[in-house]
Amino acid sequence: MRFMKKGRMMKLVLFLMLSLACGNTQEKVVTSESQKRKAPIGKADKILVEKSKRKLYLLRRDTIIATYSISLGEHPKGHKTQEGDEKTPEGKYTIDYRNSKSSYHLSLHISYPNQVDKDQAAKRGVSPGGDIMIHGLPKKWAKLGKGHLLHNWTDGCIAVTNEEIDEIWKAVDNGIVIEIRP
């Protein structure tokens, strides 16, 4: 996971400042599902991401047990095909490791690129990229909370609030399948 480019962070900060100044944030930022829940959600057996809806779902036996709003890469349409395209991959992967010392609170690594992704990139003579994570917010921006949803700001990762990544972290084990749909 690369650190966010300085220019992109500045655009995000400027966008959020303008939104706050105009009062639009109150209309768009809602209480998260995790803030509404009082009890732990238990263990999930699958993660489903629907990029077009900007949603991440935790499932158990094909039933949704939790829903989260997400931010994606700055260019969210289409499958990630190379390093630097700022797209979030599409397809079936797994969560293969976790980072408790992440610059983004906590992070769960998605197993992108798989062999197909690597082969397709090699045919084009490019790197497929990597370090795609589900993560929280950078430490110095944690107070933005749901404000981060106003703009797709990652380099291809899937971002949630720090409170939400805490909940997801507890609900999923390494090896869980994550399906990312357009």
Secondary structure, DSSP 8 states (H G I E B T S, - for coil): -----HHHHHHHHHHHHHHHHHT-HHHH----HHHH--S-----SEEEEEGGGTEEEEEETTEEEEEEE-B-BSS-SS---STTS-----EEEEEEEEETT-TTSSEEEE--S-HHHHHHHHHHTS------EEE---GGGGGGGGGGGGS--BSS-EE--HHHHHHHHHH--TT-EEEEE-
